């Protein structure tokens, strides 16, 4: 049994999909548009629960029929989009990108994309703008809900349990998991079904309460309609990607959607806004529109060779193409599959999805190579993914802080900082392998984009202050004999300073980096930290390596992905920017004044301001514009050996 058709719910779908598409295409216009996914969750929870409960009440509910309907609803458009995205990927992508797309295809076809992206997430993960199937994480959440939900409702119904109270209790637990994990484990909170199911259950709770429709009350419906749209608009305006989301913020779109649905089709905004013909039409194509828009935007970015800032014209064209493809998919694919409920169509859909999953798995292993594949391009692609710096290190805990360990003893040498310290972990492991009797035990405690300078903050990195305070406390502990402090100093302190970073001292006054004196205060704080630590133990200040656009491997890619691309030859060195030289000299002075010993990467990597950017075999020595690749640090960064060797000599480990 299906609930009576409500055009206003299709209009609400239009609000959801339009918000998401606008956010992805023009994020500055609608910075909170990603909450459209949360609106979708509530709608799905309401409709699915209504279908299940009505069928249970009529005594004709069948798990088989339920999942057959889900296949007919979800598979047709998804099979088409996965197939086209994979074919376009073979034509447009590099080998590493195509292999990653294969893995994404498996996740999308098996409805575990949220778990795939959760497992991949990390500081060195591929940028979201370059993942053509990233948006399928939400479909994974929904499909996992569809496995769990009918089983629970069917069991509770036959046991005659109070369903509303049961659902409320489970939803409350899921909400608490979400709130409890959103700060310490933001990636898990975003992708985990345990912290997302409550959003679908919000719609489910309403469906349970509406199994017996309430007495009509026009004014209540109008109020609920206005309140619902108001909460959604408030969420679109107030919520930002830098906020702890979902968390408590997700209550705005979910309760807003719930209120809109509860208002019914006669609520004033439901009737005159959501039930508008244009809104209903967009709602009808909302599912294929959601599927098409993101791969098109990603491929447009790649074709323009700019993963972040692509032209407005290109984005408008991508959105227009998404709408056209969505309509065609709805008209000729979805309706075809829906109106032919034969076993043959069902088998074709299931087999097609299984074949796509198998093809994706093969592609993820690098078979076949994409069209744009040759030795030079492969060298660039290999450099771009050569960043699993903690591979081979032992994971350990010091107190409640996770660290990575080289050696078997206590933390004799303690590395603290951001990813520019993390990149040297392979070298520490190589030194320990080459000189097992002459190597100190080393611990690495790092967090990306988190400078190890007391008083430096960035609101977008909410975990940094606690992590920094606790790791510096470990550095002061008696068992640590040597401390290495480093960071991407070029990222934070060059010119006017990093955007969104600021210094806040004990008085609580904020001193921004840009248009303020935050950098000067931060450098003074770094010097004070080094001076204090140097009075208690041996301290090294790890200076930054050269970086910038001239060091990025992907700068070598030439041509147009729609036609032909290749990797251009490169000179072995690039000039050290003057501002990096000036900052390096300033940090050398800070080390001298504080009693810390500097580790000067520039002195080792540059000669007469010409800095190496390739390895002896001619391949790039950088992973991106500012991180040295794993292979290079492991084999050639011998300038950090003295902090690992007990004899404090610096011969190469190879």
Buried (B, 14 or more C-beta within 10 A) or exposed (E): EEBEEBBBBBBBBBBBBBBBBBBBBBEEEBBBBBBBBBBBBBBBBBBBBBBBBBBBEEEEBEEEEBEBBBBBBBBBBBBBBBBBBBEBBBEBBBBBBBBBBBBBBBBBBBBBBBBBBBBBBEBBEBEBBBBBBBBBBBBBBBBBBBEEBBEBBBEBBEEEEEBBEBBBEBBEBBBEBBBEBBEEEBBBBBBBBBBBBBBBBBBBBBBBBBBEEEEEEEEBBBBBBBBBBBBBBBBBEEBEEEBEBBBEBBBBBBBBBBBBBBBBBBBBBBBEBBBBEEBBBBBBBBBBBBBBBBBBBBBBBBBBBEBEEBEEEBBEEBBEBBBEBBBBBBEEBBEEBBEEEEEEBBEBBBEBBEEBBEBBBEBBEBEEBBBBBEEBBBBBBBBBBBBEBBEBBEEEEBEEBEBBBBBEEBBBBBBBBBBBBBBBBBBBBBBBBBBEEBBBBBBBBBBBBBBBBBBBBBEBBBBBBBBBEBBBEBBEEEEBBBBBBBBBBBBBBBEEBBEBBBBBEEEEEEBBBBEBEBBBBBBBBBBBBBBEBBEEBBBBBBBBBBBBEBBBBBBBBEEEBEEEBBBEEBEEBBBBBEEBBEBBEEBBEBBEEBBBBBBBBBEBBBEEBBBBBBBEEEBBBBBBBBBBBBBBBBBBBBBBBBBBBEEEEBEEBE
